[in-house]
Amino acid sequence: MSRQLTVVAHLVARPAKIEETRKFLLSLIEPTRAEPGCIDYDLHQDDERPAEFTFYENWKDRAAWDAHMLTPNLHEFARRADELFAVPPHIRLMTMISA
C-alpha cells in the first residue's frame, strides 16, 4: 500500500539573488500543483532571514514525487541551483504514518 509522502525542502538564496530566487521559486508553484499526485505545494519565506525559503509539499505517494523530480521545471531548478543558492538544498522526505 502506498503512503502519502511529505517533503520539506529548505533553500538558502545567495544574498544578491534573494528576489530573483523568490520569483523563480514562485514560478514553480502553479505547474507543480497541476501535476498528478500533488496534494499541496506551498512556499514559505523566513520572516527574519529573507534569504531562506522552505517548500512544504504533500504527494499522493513516493512515485508521484519521483515523477515530479523528472519534470522540466525541476530540471531548470537543478540547472540554476549553483547560481541561486548559497548552499545545496536540504530536502527531507517523510512518510505519513498517521491515518
C-alpha positions in Angstrom: 0.0 0.0 0.0 1.4 3.4 -1.0 1.5 6.1 1.7 1.4 9.9 1.4 4.8 11.5 1.2 5.6 14.8 2.8 8.6 16.8 1.5 10.2 19.7 3.3 12.8 21.4 1.2 14.9 24.2 2.8 16.7 26.6 0.4 19.0 29.4 1.1 19.4 32.1 -1.6 22.6 33.9 -2.3 22.4 37.3 -0.7 22.4 39.2 -4.0 19.9 36.8 -5.5 17.0 36.8 -2.9 14.4 38.5 -5.1 15.4 36.5 -8.2 15.2 33.3 -6.2 11.9 34.3 -4.8 10.4 34.9 -8.2 11.9 31.7 -9.7 10.5 29.6 -6.8 7.1 31.2 -7.1 7.0 30.3 -10.8 7.3 26.6 -9.9 4.1 26.6 -7.8 1.3 26.6 -10.4 2.7 23.9 -12.7 3.6 21.7 -9.8 0.2 21.9 -8.2 -1.2 20.7 -11.6 0.9 17.6 -11.5 -0.8 14.2 -10.9 -0.4 13.2 -7.3 0.4 16.7 -5.9 -1.8 17.3 -2.8 -0.3 20.6 -1.9 2.9 22.6 -2.7 3.4 25.7 -0.6 6.4 28.1 -0.5 7.4 30.0 2.7 9.9 32.7 3.2 11.5 33.2 6.6 10.4 36.4 8.3 13.7 37.1 10.0 16.1 35.6 7.4 14.6 36.5 4.0 17.2 34.5 2.1 15.7 31.3 3.5 12.8 29.6 1.7 11.0 26.4 2.5 8.7 24.3 0.4 6.2 22.2 2.2 4.8 19.6 -0.1 2.4 16.6 0.2 2.3 14.0 -2.5 -0.1 11.0 -3.0 2.9 8.7 -2.8 6.6 8.5 -3.4 6.0 7.6 -7.1 4.2 10.9 -7.7 7.1 12.8 -6.2 9.6 10.8 -8.2 7.7 11.8 -11.4 7.7 15.4 -10.2 11.5 15.3 -9.9 11.7 14.4 -13.7 9.7 17.4 -14.9 11.2 20.3 -16.9 10.6 22.7 -14.0 12.8 20.6 -11.7 15.5 20.2 -14.4 15.5 24.1 -14.6 15.7 24.2 -10.8 18.8 21.9 -10.9 20.4 23.9 -13.7 20.0 27.1 -11.7 20.9 25.8 -8.3 24.6 27.0 -8.2 23.5 30.4 -9.5 20.7 31.0 -7.0 21.6 29.0 -3.8 24.3 29.7 -1.2 24.3 26.1 -0.1 22.8 22.9 -1.5 19.1 22.4 -0.8 18.3 20.4 2.3 15.4 18.1 1.4 13.6 15.8 3.9 11.3 13.0 2.7 8.8 11.8 5.3 6.2 9.1 5.0 2.9 9.9 6.7 2.2 7.2 9.3 -1.0 8.6 10.9 -4.4 7.9 9.5 
